[in-house]
C-alpha cells in the first residue's frame, strides 16, 4: 500500500488521569473500532479504580526542527529487557506511577534528520484482532490491540537543504586584469668557499646587495662612462715592487 506523507509522532507517554494529558498531545480515549474506553490497566484487584491512558504528540515544523521522531514501537511482557536502542515507558507522566500492568511499551526514537520513515499515527482496537489497512500491529495491552501507521517524513522535517554557493554579478563577465607584479628585489649574493684546499674564502657568508640606485633601468642610463683602466701584467707589477724595495 502506498504510504502517505503525514506529520510524524515526536512523543509518547502514559497518564493516570485522562484529564492530565500534556498540552499539544492527543489522548487515546476511545477505541477506533468500537469506541470503547481505552484504559490500559483494566484490573479489578484494587478497591479503587486504576486507569492508564496513552498519549502522543505530532511533529510541528515550526517548533520541532531538531526533535526526535518515533520510528518503531513494541509491546513486551512485564520485566522483559527492552531491545537495544529502545526506551521503556515505565512511569506515568502525571503521577510517576507504574505505566502499564502485565505488559510494557517500548519505543524507538531517532533524530528526524536521520530517517525517511516514521510512525505518524497510533490507534487502539477493542474488538478486532487485525490491523486496518495501512497499519501494523504492535501488540496487545490488556485486551487492547495497539496499532501504528508508518509514513514518509516530509522533506521540511529533515532540515534545510544544503546551501548553494551565492552568485554575485554577471557570471559571463570577463575577469578583471590583475595589476603587474612589483619589480623583483635583488637577492643577496653568497660567495662559496674556495675549492683549492686553502680554507674558506675570507668573504664567505658576507651578503652583497645591489645598490638601490642601480635597480632602476633609467638610472643605469645616466651613469657616466668609466675611463679606460690600464692593464699591468704580473711582471710589470713585480718590477715596480722591486723598484721601491
Secondary structure, DSSP 8 states (H G I E B T S, - for coil): ----B---EEEEEEESSGGG--TTEEE--B-TTT--B--S----SSSS----EEEEEE--TTT-TT-EEEEEEEEEETT----TT-EEE-B-TTT--B--SSEEEEEEEEEGGG-SEEEEEEEEESS-SS--TTEEEEEEETTEEEEEEEEE--GGGG----------S-TT----------------B-----SSSS-S-TTTT--B---GGGSSHHHHHT-----------HHHHHHHHHHH-
